């Protein structure tokens, strides 16, 4: 070993011997090429992944949250359950929403925005037609997605912490617009002069109460009240009750005669 001849002390000799034994040998050229190829393939695969649509993920989370909150209620539901129901990691839930509270608010706001859209769609129709179309659309929508309706009803019954904000932001403006329309039809002689706030309360009961009582109805009648045929029967009955109680004598006569 030539390095022995250059060592002046035993310590230098020991250090030189250690370095010669433990020296890092250069990797063979074929191994280096294989590692580079693997890294390039990994980068290519990552680049080929389809881009994530943030809105689609948010919608999936809200859909899952509707089911969890409807089953468990706001207080009992955990963020881990919300993430698992949506098929994502818990950290991804917090990437899209700041907290469980925000998820809950968005679920309720999505429901109320849907009711607002139904109202806007039929608000310019003549009194009887607009009322019938609104009742039918609201019943069908609630039957198709009963979970957010149950969450809202639970929030109302519990006088939950979000109720004040929902009343100011969504329900209040919608309620006042509905009362104005009822009053306009009353003044024009189309509707019987019932108090508008009571009219809206009855319509809400006709359209949304069946969602709340659906589990009991299934056990009593053996039929699911939220399936297609049952919903259409409920639409017919609700419209009959609403129109029979609201239409003024002259309007009722025209409707019964098909004019």
C-alpha positions as CSV (number, residue, x, y, z in Angstrom):
1,X,0.0,0.0,0.0
2,X,1.8,3.1,-1.2
3,X,0.1,5.4,1.3
4,X,2.1,3.7,4.2
5,X,5.3,5.2,2.9
6,X,3.9,8.7,3.2
7,X,2.5,8.4,6.7
8,X,4.8,10.0,9.4
9,X,2.8,8.9,12.4
10,X,0.7,6.0,13.5
11,X,-2.4,8.2,13.6
12,X,-1.9,9.2,10.0
13,X,-1.5,5.6,9.0
14,X,-4.7,4.6,10.8
15,X,-6.7,7.4,9.1
16,X,-5.3,6.6,5.7
17,X,-6.1,2.9,6.1
18,X,-9.7,3.7,7.2
19,X,-10.2,5.9,4.2
20,X,-8.9,3.3,1.8
21,X,-11.3,0.6,3.2
22,X,-14.4,2.8,3.3
23,X,-14.0,4.8,0.2
24,X,-17.2,5.2,-1.8
25,X,-17.0,3.5,-5.1
26,X,-18.5,5.2,-8.1
27,X,-21.7,3.5,-9.3
28,X,-21.6,1.6,-12.6
29,X,-22.7,3.6,-15.6
30,X,-25.7,1.4,-16.2
31,X,-27.0,1.9,-12.6
32,X,-26.8,5.7,-12.9
33,X,-28.7,5.5,-16.2
34,X,-31.4,3.3,-14.7
35,X,-31.9,5.8,-11.8
36,X,-32.2,8.7,-14.2
37,X,-34.7,6.9,-16.3
38,X,-36.8,6.0,-13.3
39,X,-36.9,9.7,-12.1
40,X,-37.9,10.8,-15.6
41,X,-40.7,8.2,-15.8
42,X,-42.0,9.3,-12.4
43,X,-42.1,12.9,-13.5
44,X,-43.9,11.9,-16.7
45,X,-46.5,10.0,-14.8
46,X,-47.1,12.9,-12.4
47,X,-47.5,15.2,-15.4
48,X,-50.0,12.8,-17.1
49,X,-52.4,12.9,-14.1
50,X,-55.7,14.7,-14.8
51,X,-56.0,18.1,-13.1
52,X,-58.2,18.1,-10.0
53,X,-61.4,20.2,-10.4
54,X,-61.7,22.1,-7.1
55,X,-65.4,22.7,-7.6
56,X,-66.1,19.0,-8.2
57,X,-64.2,18.2,-5.0
58,X,-66.1,20.8,-3.0
59,X,-69.4,19.5,-4.3
60,X,-68.4,15.9,-3.4
61,X,-67.6,17.1,0.2
62,X,-70.9,18.9,0.5
63,X,-72.8,15.9,-0.8
64,X,-71.1,13.7,1.8
65,X,-71.6,16.3,4.5
66,X,-75.4,16.3,3.8
67,X,-75.6,12.6,4.5
68,X,-73.4,12.7,7.6
69,X,-75.1,15.8,9.2
70,X,-78.6,14.3,8.4
71,X,-77.6,11.0,10.2
72,X,-75.7,12.4,13.1
73,X,-76.5,16.1,13.5
74,X,-74.0,18.9,13.6
75,X,-72.7,18.4,17.1
76,X,-72.1,14.6,16.8
77,X,-70.5,14.7,13.3
78,X,-66.8,14.8,13.1
79,X,-64.5,16.1,10.4
80,X,-63.0,12.6,10.1
81,X,-66.5,11.2,9.3
82,X,-67.0,14.0,6.7
83,X,-63.7,13.2,5.0
84,X,-64.3,9.5,5.0
85,X,-67.8,9.9,3.6
86,X,-66.3,12.1,0.8
87,X,-63.5,9.6,0.1
88,X,-60.7,12.0,0.9
89,X,-58.0,12.5,3.6
90,X,-58.9,14.7,6.5
91,X,-56.2,17.3,5.6
92,X,-57.9,17.7,2.2
93,X,-61.1,18.6,3.8
94,X,-59.4,21.5,5.5
95,X,-57.8,22.5,2.2
96,X,-61.2,23.3,0.8
97,X,-63.1,24.4,3.9
98,X,-61.7,26.2,7.0
99,X,-63.8,24.2,9.5
100,X,-66.7,21.9,10.1
101,X,-68.7,25.0,10.8
102,X,-68.1,26.3,7.3
103,X,-69.1,23.0,5.8
104,X,-72.3,23.0,7.7
105,X,-73.1,26.6,6.7
106,X,-72.4,25.8,3.0
107,X,-74.8,22.8,3.1
108,X,-77.6,24.9,4.5
109,X,-76.9,27.8,2.1
110,X,-76.9,25.4,-0.9
111,X,-80.4,24.2,0.1
112,X,-81.8,27.7,0.6
113,X,-80.2,28.9,-2.6
114,X,-82.0,26.1,-4.4
115,X,-85.4,27.1,-2.9
116,X,-84.6,30.7,-3.9
117,X,-84.0,29.5,-7.5
118,X,-87.3,27.6,-7.6
119,X,-89.1,30.7,-6.3
120,X,-87.4,32.9,-8.9
121,X,-88.3,30.5,-11.7
122,X,-92.1,30.8,-11.1
123,X,-92.5,34.2,-9.4
124,X,-93.7,35.9,-12.6
125,X,-96.4,33.3,-13.5
126,X,-100.0,34.1,-12.7
127,X,-101.1,33.4,-9.2
128,X,-102.6,29.8,-9.4
129,X,-100.1,28.6,-12.0
130,X,-97.1,30.0,-10.2
131,X,-98.2,28.6,-6.9
132,X,-98.9,25.1,-8.4
133,X,-95.5,25.1,-10.1
134,X,-93.7,26.2,-7.0
135,X,-95.3,23.6,-4.8
136,X,-94.6,20.8,-7.3
137,X,-91.0,21.8,-7.8
138,X,-90.3,22.2,-4.1
139,X,-91.8,18.8,-3.3
140,X,-89.9,17.1,-6.0
141,X,-86.6,18.8,-5.0
142,X,-87.1,17.9,-1.3
143,X,-87.9,14.3,-2.1
144,X,-84.9,13.9,-4.4
145,X,-82.5,15.3,-1.8
146,X,-84.1,15.0,1.7
147,X,-80.9,15.3,3.7
148,X,-80.5,19.0,3.6
149,X,-84.2,19.5,4.4
150,X,-83.7,17.4,7.5
151,X,-80.7,19.4,8.5
152,X,-82.6,22.6,8.2
153,X,-85.5,21.3,10.1
154,X,-83.2,20.1,12.9
155,X,-81.5,23.5,13.0
156,X,-85.0,25.2,13.3
157,X,-86.2,22.8,16.0
158,X,-82.9,23.1,18.0
159,X,-82.7,26.9,17.5
160,X,-79.2,26.2,16.4
161,X,-76.3,28.7,16.3
162,X,-76.7,29.3,12.6
163,X,-80.4,30.1,12.6
164,X,-80.1,33.9,13.1
165,X,-77.7,34.2,10.1
166,X,-79.8,31.9,7.9
167,X,-82.9,34.0,8.8
168,X,-81.3,37.3,7.9
169,X,-79.4,36.1,4.8
170,X,-81.8,33.7,3.2
171,X,-85.1,32.9,4.8
172,X,-86.1,36.5,5.7
173,X,-85.8,37.9,2.1
174,X,-87.4,34.9,0.6
175,X,-90.3,35.0,3.1
176,X,-90.9,38.7,2.5
177,X,-90.9,38.3,-1.3
178,X,-93.4,35.4,-0.9
179,X,-95.7,37.5,1.3
180,X,-95.6,40.4,-1.3
181,X,-96.7,38.0,-4.0
182,X,-99.5,36.5,-1.9
183,X,-100.7,40.0,-1.0
184,X,-100.6,41.1,-4.6
185,X,-102.8,38.2,-5.6
186,X,-105.1,39.0,-2.7
187,X,-105.5,42.6,-3.7
188,X,-106.2,41.6,-7.3
189,X,-109.0,39.2,-6.1
190,X,-107.1,36.1,-7.3
191,X,-106.4,34.7,-3.7
192,X,-108.8,34.6,-0.8
193,X,-107.7,37.3,1.8
194,X,-105.8,35.0,4.2
195,X,-102.8,36.6,6.1
196,X,-99.8,36.1,3.8
197,X,-97.5,34.8,6.6
198,X,-100.0,32.1,7.4
199,X,-100.3,31.1,3.8
200,X,-96.6,30.6,3.5
201,X,-96.5,28.6,6.7
202,X,-99.1,26.2,5.4
203,X,-97.4,25.9,2.0
204,X,-94.1,25.1,3.8
205,X,-95.9,22.4,5.8
206,X,-97.5,20.9,2.7
207,X,-94.2,20.7,0.9
208,X,-91.5,19.9,3.5
209,X,-93.3,18.1,6.4
210,X,-93.4,14.8,4.5
211,X,-89.6,14.7,4.5
212,X,-89.5,14.9,8.3
213,X,-92.2,12.2,8.7
214,X,-90.9,9.9,5.9
215,X,-89.4,7.2,8.3
216,X,-92.7,7.0,10.2
217,X,-94.8,6.9,7.0
218,X,-92.7,4.0,5.6
219,X,-93.5,2.0,8.8
220,X,-97.2,2.8,8.8
221,X,-98.0,2.5,5.1
222,X,-95.3,0.2,3.9
223,X,-94.5,2.7,1.1
224,X,-91.7,5.2,0.7
225,X,-93.3,8.6,0.4
226,X,-90.2,10.0,-1.3
227,X,-90.3,7.8,-4.4
228,X,-91.7,8.9,-7.7
229,X,-95.3,7.8,-7.7
230,X,-95.8,8.8,-4.1
231,X,-94.3,12.2,-4.6
232,X,-96.5,12.9,-7.6
233,X,-99.6,12.0,-5.6
234,X,-98.4,14.4,-2.9
235,X,-97.9,17.1,-5.4
236,X,-101.5,16.7,-6.6
237,X,-102.9,16.7,-3.1
238,X,-100.8,19.6,-1.9
239,X,-101.9,21.7,-4.9
240,X,-105.5,20.8,-4.4
241,X,-105.4,21.9,-0.8
242,X,-103.4,25.0,-1.5
243,X,-105.5,26.2,-4.5
244,X,-108.8,25.3,-2.9
245,X,-108.0,27.3,0.2
246,X,-106.5,30.3,-1.6
247,X,-108.4,30.9,-4.7
248,X,-111.1,33.6,-4.6
249,X,-114.6,32.6,-5.7
250,X,-114.3,34.1,-9.2
251,X,-110.9,32.5,-9.8
252,X,-112.0,29.2,-8.5
253,X,-114.9,29.2,-10.9
254,X,-112.6,29.9,-13.8
255,X,-110.1,27.2,-12.8
256,X,-112.9,24.6,-12.3
257,X,-114.3,25.4,-15.8
258,X,-110.8,25.1,-17.3
259,X,-110.5,28.8,-18.3
